[in-house]
Amino acid sequence: MISISFIVPIYNAQQYLSECIESLIHLPMADAEILLIDDGSTDQSLSICQEFEKKDRRIRVFSKKNQGLVRTRKIGVSLARGSYIAFVDADDWIDAEAYGPLLQEVRSKNGDAVIFGLVEEYGNRQAFLKNHFAPGWYNRETIETSILPNIIRRDLFFSHGILPNIVCKIVKRELYQKAQMEVNDCITIGEDMSFTCHMLQYAEKLLICNDTPYHYRKYGASMMAGHADLKSSAALIRDLRPLLSKECFLNYCLFLLALKHFDILLSAAPLKPLLTGRNLLLYGAGAFGQEVFTVLTNQLPCSHIEWADQRFDEYCKKGLPVCAPE
């Protein structure tokens, strides 16, 4: 019997794919399987997968025409044979030895899922992200009364009560399939949030822990990569509306609008007239800050904009006009 299926959706990921698969084949679990699902890559990704398939009997490789991430995940779940499922992005890696104890604990109590944290890898620094709930077991009642109403944090705008990332969860196969099938195929931004909300709607017993065994590679502008089109955002909003409280839903819509459609947010009355011709200070030069700066300079040519960040020297080396906060 296969205990867990690790599913890796792949599209043109040759640069980091070997590192990802290497971390998986070091799993100390003979009863695991590793599904590599190539979504019509045009680089050497499929060849890399096939070479690894020859080295490890736990690996199965599948290739299909390009259909996007959500559809690829659904196909991966349909092919999985494990009692539990975990997803891994093709450019990330895992601490292989950490997954066995997590799986053992959730299986010991027949839990539906275990939810953990991750490490954002920026090359020269790391950021540890964890869920904002006490570690422990949550039943259906506490999921409904504690987790779902606070899945979007109200004290921090860019923070979630439960990390939405699909990669920091191990979930029963039946629950994974049920929740994933509810996600609209045309969603390209926020598909993890849709899955997580659907999963929480169905889960009866889940474990939250503070472990961070997953390493999530962040590129210079990956946060804003694939700027969401309105069709995708509308599909995500339709997915989430029946699942969230009114307050959570409105907070998430504002979050999505600011993060992925800041140009539309800026154009909304009375924001643009309020800022036009003013001296502005923008704090933060990360991926979101870079998007905001671009929109502000394009739409507010009469305003004077200063841009500050604690890591100003790092951004100056990249040619960005960022100064020290002092």
Secondary structure, 3 states (H helix, E strand, C coil): CCCEEEEEEECCCHHHHHHHHHHHHCCCCCCEEEEEEEECCCCCHHHHHHHHHHHCCCEEEEEECCCCHHHHHHHHHHHCCCCEEEECCCCCEECHHHHHHHHHHHHHCCCCEEECCEEEECCCCEEEECCCCCCEEEEHHHHHHHHHHHCECCCCCCCECCCCCHHHEEEEHHHHHHHHCCCCCCCCCCHHHHHHHHHHHHCCEEEECCCCCEEEECCCCHHHCCCCCHHHHHHHHHHHCCCCCHHHHHHHHHHHHHHHCHHHHHHCCCHHHHHCCCEEEEECCCHHHHHHHHHHHHHCCCCEEEEECCCHHHHHCCCCCCECCC
